[in-house]
Amino acid sequence: MGETARDVWLAGVDGCPGGWIAAFVRPTGDDCVVAVNANFADVLAAPRMPAIVAVDIPIGLPERAGHGGRAAENAVRPLLGQRQSSVFSVPSRTAIYAPDYVAACHAALATSQPPRKVSRQLFNISPKVREVDAILRANPELATRVFEVHPELAFWRLNGGRPLAEAKKVKSRPYEPGLILRRELLALAGLPLALTLAPPRGAATDDLIDAIACAAVARRIHAGQAQRFPDPPPLDRHGLPMAIWA
């Protein structure tokens, strides 16, 4: 018998203090299961075996970074209006694999044009970037299953191709009007609103909302409706495409 939508699971994934928060959804309908996994490999090997994993993490690392990072970041920032600062500039692979922040800045300065240090925010997620990068380089076939997404670009898509007027955080604290707006957009997309209200242990409310937004893009990818930025994407030295999907 052929595979049906009832047999398939997809996953939207975001980093969180406990590791990775994954929202598992069907291609259609309101089935949704949320779990926090310590490792990204655990998401791929979860009992639901997601056919598509849409993850908010850079995939594909350049040897040298240009102005604003990769072509992917430069392609999506103009779409996001006031939310474009949420798109970090991805530095070179050497900088991502540096052992500490000072070394990462030195490596980034030596491998970027114009020379630019690594942002502290990007450096803080570099262990997760390395985790996903190592898995995809060890098993290149996973590149047909694992896709880079960005929550604010996902919400741009859910909002009819318009940037959101409200931030999800203000001064590093949750901003309720922005969270309410994002919950409303997820509900309009057919994703269960109730699940966005109580994050599991190891994740914050905004992590949960972002993971479900990533799951909305996973549905679009599975349906052949998603767009990649840029298109076609450049490949890194290991053959990984450097594109953000929405």
C-alpha positions as CSV (number, residue, x, y, z in Angstrom):
1,M,0.0,0.0,0.0
2,G,1.2,3.5,-0.7
3,E,2.1,5.9,2.1
4,T,-0.7,8.3,3.1
5,A,-0.7,11.5,5.1
6,R,-1.8,9.5,8.1
7,D,1.5,7.5,7.9
8,V,3.8,10.5,7.7
9,W,5.2,12.8,10.3
10,L,7.1,16.0,9.8
11,A,9.1,18.0,12.4
12,G,9.8,21.7,13.1
13,V,12.8,22.1,15.3
14,D,14.3,24.9,17.3
15,G,17.2,25.0,19.7
16,C,16.3,25.5,23.4
17,P,18.1,25.3,26.8
18,G,17.3,21.6,27.0
19,G,18.7,20.8,23.6
20,W,16.2,20.8,20.7
21,I,12.5,21.3,20.9
22,A,10.6,19.4,18.1
23,A,7.0,19.8,17.0
24,F,5.9,16.7,15.2
25,V,3.0,17.2,12.8
26,R,1.2,15.4,10.0
27,P,1.2,16.9,6.5
28,T,-2.4,18.0,7.2
29,G,-4.7,18.1,10.2
30,D,-4.2,19.2,13.8
31,D,-2.1,16.2,15.1
32,C,0.9,17.7,16.9
33,V,3.3,16.2,19.5
34,V,6.0,18.3,21.1
35,A,9.1,16.9,22.7
36,V,12.5,18.2,23.9
37,N,15.5,16.1,22.8
38,A,19.0,16.4,24.2
39,N,20.6,15.8,20.7
40,F,19.6,16.6,17.2
41,A,20.3,13.0,16.2
42,D,17.5,12.0,18.6
43,V,15.0,14.1,16.6
44,L,16.0,12.3,13.4
45,A,15.7,8.9,15.1
46,A,12.5,9.7,17.0
47,P,9.8,7.0,16.9
48,R,7.8,9.2,14.5
49,M,10.7,9.2,12.1
50,P,10.0,12.6,10.5
51,A,10.2,12.6,6.7
52,I,11.0,16.3,6.7
53,V,12.9,18.1,9.5
54,A,12.8,21.9,9.2
55,V,15.3,23.3,11.7
56,D,16.2,26.8,12.7
57,I,20.0,26.5,12.4
58,P,22.4,27.4,9.7
59,I,23.1,24.5,7.3
60,G,26.1,24.8,4.9
61,L,29.1,26.9,6.0
62,P,31.2,29.1,3.7
63,E,34.9,29.0,3.6
64,R,34.8,32.8,3.4
65,A,31.9,35.1,4.4
66,G,30.9,38.1,2.4
67,H,29.0,41.2,3.5
68,G,26.1,40.2,5.8
69,G,27.1,36.5,5.9
70,R,25.9,34.0,3.3
71,A,23.7,34.7,0.3
72,A,20.8,33.1,2.2
73,E,20.9,35.7,5.0
74,N,21.2,38.6,2.5
75,A,18.2,37.2,0.5
76,V,15.8,37.0,3.4
77,R,16.7,40.1,5.5
78,P,15.0,42.6,3.1
79,L,11.7,40.7,3.5
80,L,11.5,41.0,7.2
81,G,11.4,44.7,7.9
82,Q,12.0,45.5,11.5
83,R,12.5,41.8,12.2
84,Q,15.6,41.4,10.0
85,S,18.0,41.8,12.9
86,S,16.9,38.3,14.0
87,V,18.8,36.9,11.0
88,F,22.4,36.5,12.1
89,S,25.4,36.7,9.7
90,V,26.9,33.2,9.4
91,P,30.7,33.3,9.4
92,S,33.2,30.9,7.9
93,R,33.4,27.2,8.9
94,T,36.7,28.0,10.5
95,A,35.1,30.5,12.8
96,I,32.2,28.2,13.7
97,Y,34.6,25.5,14.7
98,A,36.8,27.8,16.8
99,P,37.3,26.7,20.4
100,D,36.3,30.0,22.0
101,Y,34.9,33.4,21.2
102,V,38.2,35.2,20.9
103,A,39.5,32.6,18.5
104,A,36.2,32.7,16.6
105,C,36.5,36.4,16.1
106,H,40.1,36.1,14.9
107,A,39.1,33.4,12.4
108,A,36.1,35.4,11.2
109,L,38.2,38.5,10.6
110,A,40.7,36.5,8.6
111,T,38.0,34.8,6.5
112,S,35.5,37.6,5.7
113,Q,35.3,40.5,3.3
114,P,34.9,43.1,4.6
115,P,36.5,41.8,7.8
116,R,33.9,41.2,10.5
117,K,33.9,39.5,13.9
118,V,31.4,36.9,14.9
119,S,28.3,38.2,16.8
120,R,28.0,36.9,20.3
121,Q,24.5,35.6,19.6
122,L,25.8,33.5,16.7
123,F,28.8,32.2,18.6
124,N,26.4,31.1,21.4
125,I,24.6,28.7,19.0
126,S,27.8,27.5,17.3
127,P,27.8,24.2,19.2
128,K,24.4,23.5,17.8
129,V,25.6,24.5,14.3
130,R,28.5,22.1,14.6
131,E,26.2,19.3,15.8
132,V,23.9,19.6,12.8
133,D,26.8,20.1,10.4
134,A,28.6,17.0,11.6
135,I,25.5,14.8,11.2
136,L,24.9,16.1,7.7
137,R,28.5,15.7,6.6
138,A,28.6,12.2,7.9
139,N,25.4,11.3,6.1
140,P,24.9,13.5,3.0
141,E,21.6,11.8,2.1
142,L,20.1,13.6,5.1
143,A,20.3,16.8,3.1
144,T,17.2,15.6,1.3
145,R,15.4,15.4,4.6
146,V,16.8,18.2,6.8
147,F,16.2,21.8,5.7
148,E,17.2,25.1,7.2
149,V,14.4,27.5,8.1
150,H,14.0,30.6,10.1
151,P,11.0,31.3,12.4
152,E,10.6,35.0,11.4
153,L,10.7,34.0,7.7
154,A,8.1,31.3,8.5
155,F,5.9,34.0,10.1
156,W,6.5,36.3,7.1
157,R,5.1,33.5,4.9
158,L,2.2,32.8,7.3
159,N,1.4,36.5,7.3
160,G,0.9,36.7,3.6
161,G,4.5,37.7,2.7
162,R,4.5,40.6,5.1
163,P,6.9,41.2,8.0
164,L,5.4,41.0,11.5
165,A,4.8,44.4,13.2
166,E,5.5,43.0,16.7
167,A,8.6,41.5,18.1
168,K,8.4,38.3,20.1
169,K,10.9,39.7,22.7
170,V,11.7,43.2,24.0
171,K,14.9,43.7,25.9
172,S,15.4,39.9,25.9
173,R,12.0,39.3,27.6
174,P,8.9,37.7,26.1
175,Y,6.6,40.3,24.6
176,E,3.0,39.2,24.9
177,P,1.6,41.2,21.9
178,G,4.2,39.6,19.7
179,L,3.5,36.1,21.1
180,I,-0.2,36.5,20.6
181,L,0.2,37.6,17.0
182,R,2.3,34.5,16.3
183,R,-0.1,32.2,18.0
184,E,-2.9,33.7,15.9
185,L,-1.0,33.1,12.7
186,L,-0.2,29.5,13.6
187,A,-3.9,28.9,14.4
188,L,-4.9,30.3,11.0
189,A,-2.5,27.9,9.4
190,G,-4.3,24.9,11.1
191,L,-1.8,24.3,13.9
192,P,-3.2,23.7,17.4
193,L,-3.2,26.9,19.4
194,A,-3.4,25.1,22.8
195,L,0.1,23.5,22.3
196,T,1.7,27.0,22.1
197,L,0.6,27.8,25.7
198,A,2.7,25.4,27.8
199,P,6.2,24.6,26.7
200,P,7.7,21.3,27.9
201,R,10.5,21.2,30.5
202,G,13.8,22.5,28.9
203,A,12.1,25.0,26.6
204,A,10.7,28.5,26.8
205,T,7.4,29.7,25.3
206,D,9.1,31.4,22.3
207,D,11.1,28.2,21.6
208,L,7.8,26.3,21.4
209,I,6.2,28.9,19.1
210,D,9.2,28.9,16.8
211,A,9.3,25.1,16.6
212,I,5.7,25.0,15.5
213,A,6.4,27.8,13.0
214,C,9.2,25.7,11.6
215,A,6.7,22.8,11.4
216,A,4.5,24.9,9.2
217,V,7.4,25.3,6.8
218,A,8.0,21.5,7.0
219,R,4.5,21.1,5.7
220,R,5.1,23.5,2.8
221,I,8.3,21.6,1.9
222,H,6.5,18.3,2.0
223,A,3.8,19.6,-0.2
224,G,6.3,21.1,-2.8
225,Q,5.1,24.6,-2.0
226,A,8.1,26.0,-0.2
227,Q,10.5,28.6,-1.6
228,R,14.2,28.6,-1.0
229,F,16.3,31.7,-0.6
230,P,18.4,32.0,-2.7
231,D,17.3,29.8,-5.6
232,P,19.4,28.0,-6.7
233,P,21.5,27.9,-3.6
234,P,25.3,27.8,-3.5
235,L,26.8,24.7,-2.0
236,D,29.5,24.6,0.7
237,R,32.7,22.7,0.4
238,H,31.0,19.5,1.5
239,G,28.1,19.8,-0.9
240,L,25.5,21.1,1.6
241,P,23.1,23.7,0.1
242,M,23.1,27.1,1.8
243,A,19.5,28.2,1.6
244,I,16.7,29.2,4.0
245,W,13.2,27.7,3.2
246,A,9.8,29.3,3.7
